[in-house]
Amino acid sequence: MSQNTLETLRQQLSEFASVRNWEQFHSPKNLSMALSAEVAELIEHFQWLTEKQSSDLSPDKLEEVGYELADILIYLVRIADKLDVDLLEVAYKKMAINEKRYPVEKVKGDARRASEYE
């Protein structure tokens, strides 16, 4: 039984690229450019929507947005793989940094940048 983990996804994506001889194209530079394009495609789905509309997508639109999110995740995992970055490890480290930068008692209900609280 296969597990749905980030590591399993990383392995499957690596194999997918390898058997297609796409590794030659998957430099961190190229992958980050592709990631940026996918983020722009996600943004297009929300462009011109109100806040309420953006939270209340039709099932078809939600499926399209889901696929864009999947593309983003795929490129993100590929970049991390190429750079030997453990995404979960650095995400937890970054959350610890953010806990210190944005203490609840100082920022609750306020969405300014960290430098604006000093």
VENQUI-V132392 format. One record per residue. N is the residue number from 0. PSI is psi as a letter, one per 40 degrees, with the letter a starting at -180 (* if undefined). Layout:
# VENQUI-V132392
n & psi
N & PSI
N & PSI
This chain:
# VENQUI-V132392
n & psi
0 & h
1 & i
2 & i
3 & g
4 & i
5 & d
6 & d
7 & d
8 & d
9 & d
10 & d
11 & d
12 & d
13 & d
14 & d
15 & d
16 & d
17 & d
18 & e
19 & e
20 & f
21 & e
22 & d
23 & d
24 & e
25 & f
26 & i
27 & d
28 & d
29 & d
30 & d
31 & d
32 & d
33 & d
34 & d
35 & d
36 & d
37 & d
38 & d
39 & d
40 & d
41 & d
42 & d
43 & d
44 & d
45 & e
46 & h
47 & e
48 & i
49 & i
50 & d
51 & d
52 & d
53 & d
54 & e
55 & g
56 & i
57 & i
58 & d
59 & d
60 & d
61 & d
62 & d
63 & d
64 & d
65 & d
66 & d
67 & d
68 & d
69 & d
70 & d
71 & d
72 & d
73 & d
74 & d
75 & d
76 & d
77 & d
78 & d
79 & d
80 & d
81 & d
82 & e
83 & f
84 & h
85 & h
86 & d
87 & d
88 & d
89 & d
90 & d
91 & d
92 & d
93 & d
94 & d
95 & d
96 & d
97 & d
98 & d
99 & d
100 & d
101 & g
102 & h
103 & d
104 & e
105 & d
106 & e
107 & h
108 & e
109 & h
110 & f
111 & i
112 & i
113 & d
114 & d
115 & e
116 & e
117 & *
